[in-house]
Amino acid sequence: RISEAELMTYVVARVAPEYPAMAKQMKLTGKVEVDVYLDADGKVEKVESVKGNMILFSAAQRAVKQWKFKPVKVGAEPGKVVG
């Protein structure tokens, strides 16, 4: 597990989440917290909800799955991490 700050240093490309139509209708706002699981190549394997509204989480999950990361070294070799 690495911190959010450390994880963000490995981001190469981000995709912003689209605000869900249902959230607009319900006037939902807020933040979501997610755990991002990366493989040894820096590819997003999965995104899990930690905290926040599930409607907003779905949009965040779709966006973060498209993010690109540099491989994260675990010791001397690239490895799987969660952040």
C-alpha positions in Angstrom: 0.0 0.0 0.0 1.2 3.5 -0.9 -0.1 6.9 0.1 -2.3 9.0 -2.2 0.5 11.5 -2.5 3.0 8.9 -3.6 0.5 7.2 -6.0 -0.2 10.6 -7.7 3.5 10.9 -8.5 3.1 7.9 -10.9 0.2 9.3 -12.8 0.9 9.8 -16.5 -2.6 10.5 -17.8 -5.9 11.3 -16.1 -9.5 11.1 -17.3 -12.0 13.3 -15.4 -15.2 11.7 -14.3 -18.4 12.6 -16.0 -21.0 14.0 -13.7 -23.9 11.4 -13.7 -27.3 12.6 -14.9 -29.0 11.0 -11.9 -26.6 12.9 -9.6 -27.5 16.2 -11.3 -31.2 15.4 -10.9 -30.7 14.6 -7.3 -28.4 17.6 -6.8 -25.7 15.3 -5.4 -22.3 16.7 -4.7 -19.3 15.4 -2.7 -16.1 13.5 -2.8 -15.5 9.8 -3.1 -12.5 7.9 -1.8 -11.2 5.0 -3.8 -8.5 2.3 -3.6 -6.7 1.9 -6.9 -5.0 -1.4 -7.5 -2.2 -1.3 -10.0 -0.4 -4.2 -11.7 3.4 -4.4 -12.1 3.1 -2.5 -15.4 1.2 0.4 -13.8 -2.2 -0.7 -15.3 -5.3 -0.2 -13.2 -6.6 -3.7 -12.2 -9.5 -2.5 -10.2 -11.0 0.4 -8.3 -12.9 -0.1 -5.0 -15.0 2.3 -3.1 -13.7 3.4 0.3 -16.1 6.3 1.1 -18.7 8.4 -0.6 -21.9 8.2 -2.5 -22.2 5.1 -4.8 -23.7 7.1 -7.7 -20.6 9.4 -7.7 -18.3 6.4 -7.1 -19.5 4.8 -10.3 -18.5 7.8 -12.3 -15.1 8.0 -10.5 -14.5 4.3 -11.0 -15.1 4.5 -14.8 -12.7 7.5 -15.0 -9.9 6.1 -12.9 -10.0 2.8 -14.8 -8.8 4.8 -17.8 -5.9 6.5 -15.9 -2.4 5.6 -16.9 0.5 5.1 -14.4 4.2 4.5 -14.6 5.2 1.2 -13.0 5.7 1.5 -9.2 8.9 -0.1 -7.9 8.5 -2.4 -4.9 12.1 -2.8 -3.8 14.2 -3.0 -6.9 11.5 -4.3 -9.3 8.1 -3.0 -10.5 5.3 -4.6 -8.5 1.6 -4.5 -7.7 0.5 -1.8 -5.3 -2.7 -0.3 -3.8 -3.1 3.4 -3.2 
